[in-house]
Amino acid sequence: MHRLDSAPGLTPAQLPAEGLLDQLKANPQSLKSLQGAWLGLSQQPSTGDGGPCFGDSGGPHVLGGATSNLLVATTVTGDSQCRAFDKSYRVDTASARAFLGEFVDLP
């Protein structure tokens, strides 16, 4: 195992409370669907939406704007033109939290 000689000086992402996305009333990016473990977001630039594209798998989705540290999902896939959809795995579900709880303290 490799270890860093010193801490990198980064603030770790904050994880959401269970079911946070189920309580959303508004989202800065157009919400297309919220189903079980999946978050579907619009990528349509003509409506002001945008974000991850095909090839960005594993990347974070944060809620609360550019300065937010609240990680609510990880990118799974999107369309290759980055104009139709983004599908992400929610980290606020009971199953995701059960997995994450083995490695970190959860809120």
C-alpha positions as CSV (number, residue, x, y, z in Angstrom):
1,M,0.0,0.0,0.0
2,H,1.3,3.5,-0.9
3,R,0.7,6.4,1.5
4,L,1.2,10.1,1.0
5,D,3.9,11.7,3.0
6,S,1.5,14.5,4.0
7,A,-2.2,15.3,3.7
8,P,-3.1,16.8,0.3
9,G,-5.0,19.7,1.9
10,L,-8.3,18.9,0.3
11,T,-11.7,18.9,1.9
12,P,-13.5,15.5,1.5
13,A,-16.9,15.5,-0.1
14,Q,-19.9,15.7,2.2
15,L,-22.4,12.8,1.8
16,P,-26.1,13.5,2.0
17,A,-28.6,12.3,4.5
18,E,-30.6,9.2,3.4
19,G,-33.4,10.1,1.0
20,L,-32.3,13.7,0.5
21,L,-33.0,13.7,-3.3
22,D,-36.5,12.4,-2.6
23,Q,-37.2,15.6,-0.8
24,L,-36.1,18.0,-3.6
25,K,-38.6,20.5,-4.7
26,A,-36.3,22.3,-7.2
27,N,-33.0,21.6,-8.8
28,P,-30.8,24.0,-10.7
29,Q,-30.5,21.4,-13.5
30,S,-33.7,20.0,-15.0
31,L,-34.6,16.8,-13.2
32,K,-35.8,14.2,-15.8
33,S,-36.3,11.3,-13.4
34,L,-35.7,10.1,-9.9
35,Q,-36.2,6.3,-9.7
36,G,-34.9,4.1,-7.0
37,A,-31.1,4.3,-7.1
38,W,-31.0,6.5,-10.3
39,L,-30.9,10.2,-10.9
40,G,-31.6,11.3,-14.5
41,L,-30.7,14.9,-15.4
42,S,-31.3,16.9,-18.6
43,Q,-28.2,17.9,-20.5
44,Q,-30.0,20.3,-22.9
45,P,-27.9,23.5,-23.3
46,S,-30.9,25.3,-24.8
47,T,-32.7,25.1,-21.5
48,G,-29.6,26.1,-19.5
49,D,-28.7,22.6,-18.5
50,G,-25.4,20.9,-18.9
51,G,-22.8,18.8,-17.0
52,P,-21.2,15.4,-17.3
53,C,-21.0,13.7,-20.7
54,F,-20.3,10.2,-22.0
55,G,-16.9,9.2,-20.7
56,D,-17.3,11.1,-17.4
57,S,-18.3,7.9,-15.5
58,G,-17.4,7.9,-11.9
59,G,-17.4,11.7,-11.7
60,P,-19.3,13.5,-8.9
61,H,-22.6,15.2,-8.9
62,V,-22.8,17.9,-6.3
63,L,-25.9,19.7,-5.2
64,G,-25.8,23.4,-4.3
65,G,-23.7,25.0,-7.0
66,A,-20.0,25.4,-7.9
67,T,-18.8,25.9,-4.3
68,S,-20.8,23.0,-2.8
69,N,-19.2,20.0,-1.3
70,L,-22.4,17.9,-1.1
71,L,-21.9,14.8,-3.3
72,V,-25.4,13.3,-4.1
73,A,-24.6,11.0,-7.1
74,T,-21.9,9.6,-9.3
75,T,-22.1,9.7,-13.1
76,V,-22.7,6.3,-14.8
77,T,-23.4,7.3,-18.4
78,G,-24.7,10.0,-20.8
79,D,-25.2,10.5,-24.4
80,S,-22.1,11.0,-26.6
81,Q,-23.2,14.4,-27.8
82,C,-23.7,15.7,-24.2
83,R,-27.1,17.1,-25.1
84,A,-29.8,14.7,-24.1
85,F,-29.3,12.9,-20.7
86,D,-27.1,12.0,-17.9
87,K,-27.7,9.0,-15.7
88,S,-26.2,8.8,-12.2
89,Y,-26.2,6.5,-9.2
90,R,-27.6,8.2,-6.1
91,V,-25.5,8.0,-2.9
92,D,-28.5,8.9,-0.7
93,T,-30.2,5.5,-1.0
94,A,-30.2,2.9,1.8
95,S,-28.2,0.5,-0.4
96,A,-25.5,3.0,-1.3
97,R,-25.3,4.1,2.4
98,A,-24.9,0.5,3.5
99,F,-21.9,0.2,1.2
100,L,-20.4,3.6,2.0
101,G,-20.9,3.1,5.7
102,E,-18.4,0.3,5.7
103,F,-15.7,2.9,4.8
104,V,-16.8,6.3,6.2
105,D,-18.9,7.9,8.9
106,L,-22.3,8.9,7.4
107,P,-24.4,11.9,8.4
